[in-house]
């Protein structure tokens, strides 16, 4: 049976266990991750970042999934329980939460490799042929079945999904050097001076943090790494560099099979990147198509009434232009322009919200002017609040990024934030 045969791919996905690494804080998001792990951060009006790798698994036919949690996991676990617990366990399908349970040592997860190592007993019980390790904090749509077929066709021990990124951005990723057959010959984790990929002067080949292992090989390497007292227990820093000389490690370029171009992929790891990626979605034809019924992004969402726009008086007209407005929102005599509103946002009369991402449960009082901002969940903006017009004044009250985006959280407003609504 050939590797491009759909039946062949479906057999591979059925023999695969996906383990999603979802324990990271995402420190470059600053206060946006004070109450939640990065994979639990909101995105796109109704989703959380974790929904993208999980939806990719389901759409690819992989239905044995473990989510490894650690940092401030309450809201993430609640989201998984509410939205991802309806699998047919009698058919061997599941999404299970795997917290740092300290089964092998008395420590929390020390690194990405250690997170898998501490759950090897679960992997051994399930006996998959392949283990797909996924970063839980990136936004993209990807068919993992194609990557599995590539892995098998190459006879690989390990396959690393990769994307092209700028040399500046590459400083935050694992950077690979490959030969003409895409075999990895060098791997540098977060290098100070990334080397460009062949045929390019300004682009490096970066790891997406998505790996496929033959299960026996994974066990062997994790046990070997655990015995190394000098290891930091990380795939990028320790395991990949230690195996590329003697084992078959291949790079899998994340490319559209039809166009040959790199598909949408975002690491929304900074406030500027988070704001920009959400703002892209309000355009007429965004690169990330969330309306694609052939590859749906699944999630949990509360049952809320439709968005509502009220008042049509002169100077007091409820309207939204070039914007995404989610369920439960009420735009009451206010203008929302080129903005993205999550659920249950209330914008009161004579206010203007422009170029702004507003997370759930936010109240914006009357006569407010808000622009180029990210408003965290649960904020209550008092009447007359102005954000985005005086950068120096904003910086005294809130966090202002190098690109001039203002992050506002309840704590910055002197309001009590709650971890239970992360």
N, C-alpha and C positions, 0 to 999 in steps of 0.2 A: 504494500500500500504506500503510495507516494506521500511526501510530506505536505504537499499542497492539497491533498484530498481532505474535504471537510470531515469525513468520517475519521480519518487519522488524527486530525486536530482535536476532535471531540473526545477521542480516547485519551489523548494527552491531558486535556483539561480535567477529565474525571480522575486521573491519577495524580493530581497536583493539589498540594496544600498551600494556601496563601497565608503568609504571616505579615501583618501590617504593623510597622513600627510607628506607634502613635503616642510615645511617651515624652516627646520633646516640648520644651517651653516655647521656643522661638523668641529668644531674648531681644532680637532686633525689632520686634513689634512692641517692645516696652510695655506700657500699661495695658495695652490691648490683650496681653496674655497674663495679666496679674490674677485673673479669676478663672482662666481656662488654659488648657494645653493648645498649642498651635493647631493640631488637627481639628479641634473643636471650634476654631474661629469661624465666624459666619462668612458666607460668600454668595454673591449673585442673587440676593433678594429672598431666598428661602432655604438655601443649602448651608451645610458646614463643609469645610475642606475635606474631611474624612469621607464624605459621600462620593467623591470622585474616584479614588482607588477602589472603594467597595463596589460602586456601580460598574466600574471596569471589570472587576472580577465576575460579577453576575452576568454581565453582557458577554463576557468571554467564555462563559460556561463553567467557571470555577466557583464551586459552591461549598467548599470546605475552607473556612476562613477564620483565622485567629487574629484578634486585635490586641497588641501588646501595649499596655498603658502604664503610666507612672506619674508624671507631673500633673498635679491638680486635675485629676481625671473625673471628678464628679459629673460635670455637665456632659462630658464626652460619653461616659458610661450610660447616663440617663438617655442621651440621644440614641445610643446603640440599642438599648433595651426597648425604647419606644418605637424605633423605626426599622430595626434590623433583626428582630427576633422571631419573624414569622416564617422561618424556613422549615422544610419537611425533614425533621430529624430522623424519621423512620427510613428516609431515603439516603441518609448519610450527609444531609445538607445542614450547615450551621454557620452562624457568626458568633463566636465565643470571645468573651473578654478575658484576656490573660494578664492580670496585674503582676507586678514584681512580687512574687510570692516567696522568694528566697528559698527555693527548694534545694538548690545545690550549694549555696553559701548563705551567710547571714547578711549579705549586702543587697542593695538595690541594683538595678541594671547599671553596670559600669560603662557600657557602650553598646553599639548596635549588635556586635557579635555575641556579647554576653547576654543580651536580651533573648536571643535565640537559644543560646546554650542553656539558660535557666529553664527552658521549656522543652528540652530534648526528650524528656520522658513522655510528654504529650505527643510529640512527633513520632516517637517510636511506637506508641500505642496505635496511632492511625495508619502507620506504614505507607505513606505515599511514595511514589516513585520519584517525584520531583517536589522540591520546595521552592516556592516563589516568595522572595522577600521583597516587600514593598515599603517605600517611604510613604507615610500617611499624611504628608503636609504639602503636596503639590496639586495643582489644578490642571487637568488634562483629560483627554479621552484616548484610550489605548486598548487595542485588542491583544491581550496577553497570549492568546492562542497562537498568533503569528510568531511571537517571540519564542514560545515553546517549540514550535515546529523548526525554527531556525536553530535553536539549541541542539535538538536531536540531529538535524541534518549535518551540523558541524562536528558532531561527536564530542561536544564540549563537556568538560567537568563543571564549568561555571560560565554563565553568560551575563554580561553587564549591559543594561540598556543605557544608551547615551544620546546626548543632544549637543548641538553646536551652540556655544555661548561666547560672548565677547571676552577678550583677554582680561579685562577688568573684572567682569562677573566671575570668571573662572577661578579667581583667587578664593572663592567661597565653596568650591566644589572639588571633587576628586577628578583629576585630569589624566586622560589616557593617551598613550602613544600606541599605534597599531601598525601591523604590516599590511601588505596588499591584500591579505585574506581576512582582515579584521581581527587577527589574533592579537591580544594585548601583549605588548613587549615592555611597557613601562607604565607605572601608575604612581602619580604624585597627589597626595591628599592636601588640598588647600595650599597650593604652592605660591610663593611670593612672586615668582616670575613664570607664569604659565607659558608653555610652548604651544605655538599654533599648530593646528592640525594640517596634514598634508594638503597642499593646494590652496592654502589660505594664509594671509598675513595677520589677520585680526580676529580669528575665531579659533577657539580651543574645543577639543572633544571632551565633554564633561559627563560624569556619571549622573544618572537620574536617581541613584539610590535604589534601583530596582534590579534584583539579581535572581537568576535561576540556578539552582544547584541540583545535581544528582544527589539523592538523599544520603546514600552511603558516603559519598565524598564529603558532604557537609558535616556529617557526624565526625569523620576522621579529622577534618581540619579544625573543628571547634574543640575537640578534645585535645588536640595538639596545642592550640592557642591557649586553652585553659591551663595547660602545664607550663606555659612560658611566663615566668614571673615578671618579665619586662614588658609584656604586652599591655596595651591600653584597652584591649577587648573590643576593637573596632574593625569592621570589615575594610573600610578604606585605608586606615592607617596601618593595619597589621596584617590581616589575612590576605587581601588581594596582592600586596607587594611580595608576600612570602611564597605565593604559589605560581606566579606567572612564568617563572623560569622552567619549571618542571611539569606543569600541568596545562591542560588545554583550556585557557580562559579566552573567551571571545567577546568582542564588543558587538552589540546589536544596535545599529543606527535607527533611531526613531524617525522614520520617514513615511510619508504617505505613499502607499504602493502604486497609486494612480498617477500622481503628479511628480513623485520623487522629491517633494519639498518637505521640510520639517513641519509637522502639525503644531497646533497650539499647545504650549506647555509653559506654565508659569510657576515660579517659586515666589509666592507672595510673602517673603520673609522680612520685608521692611514695611513701614507705614506707607511710604511713597509707592512701593510696588503693590501693596494691598489696595490703595486708593485708585491707582491707575488701572489695575486689572478689573475692578468693579466698574469704573467709569467707561471702560471699553464696551461693556454690556449694554449701555444705553444708546449706542450708535445704531444706525439703521440696519446694518449687516455686520454684526460683530464677528470676529474670527472664531470665537467660541460660540457655537450654536446650541443653546440650551433648549431649543424647540425641535431638535432632531428626534423624531419618534423611533428611528432605527437604532439609536444608542441613548436611551433615556438615562438621565441622572436621577437616581432614586433618593428619597429622604423621608424624614418624619416631619409632618407639619400639623399644627393644631387646626381643628375645625373652626374657621373664622368666617364672618360675613365678608361680602365683597368690598372692595375699596369704594369710598364714597367721596364725592366732590360737591360741596354745597355753597350757595350764595352766588349770585350773578349781578351784583350791584356795582356801580361805578367805583373803582378803587378797592373793591372788596369782592373779588371773583375767585372762587375755588377752582384751580386748574393745575394741570401738570403737562409740561411740554418736554419732548425728547427725554422722557424719564421712565423708570421702572418703578411701579407702585404696587406693593404686595397686599395680600388680603388683610382685612381689619383696619386699614388706614383710613383716616378721615382728613381730607384737605378742606378746611372750613374757611372760606374767604381768603385763602392764601395762594401763593404761586410757588410751584415746584418746577425748577428748570434744570435740565441736564443733570438729574440726580437719581440716586437709587435708594429707595425706601424699603426696608424690611417690614415685617408684619406689625400691625397694631401701633403704627406711628400716627400721632395726632399733631397736625400743624394748624395753629389757630390764626384768626383773622389778621390781615394787614402784614403778614410775615412773608418773607421771600427766602427760599432755600435753593441755592444754586451750586452746581458742581460739587455735590456733597453726598457722602455715603452715610445713611442713617440706619443704625441697627435697631432691633426690635424694641418695642415698649417705650419709645421716646416720646416725650411731650415737648412741643415747641410753642412757647407762649405767643401772645400777640405782639405785633410791632417788632419782631426779630428780623435780623438780616444775617444769614448764614451762608458763607461761600468757602469753597475749597477746604472742606473739613471732613473728618470722620467722627461721628457722634456715637459713642459706645452705648450698649444696651442699658435701658433704664434711666437715662439722663432726663432731667426735668429742666429745660432751659427757661429761665424766668422771662417775663415780659420785658421787651426792649433789649434783649441780648444781641450783641453785634460781634460776629466772629468772621475773620478773614479780610478785614479792611485795614487793620493796624497791626502789623506783624509784631512790633515791639511790645505793644500792650498785650496781645495774645500770648506771647512768650512768657509773660509774668504770671499768667493764670493757667495756661495749658502747655502741651508739648507741641512745638512747631518744628517741622522737619526741614532739612536743607532745601527741599523744593517748595517750601511754603505751605505744606498741608498741616492743618491744625487737628490734633487729636484731643477729644474732650471725653472725659470719663466722669461718672457720678462723684467719685472721690475728689476730683479737681473742682467740682462745683460745691463741695462741702456737703454732699449727699451721701448717704450710706449705701455702698454697693453690697450686693449679696452674692456669695458663691453659688447659691442655689439657683440663680438665674444667669449663670455663666453662659 
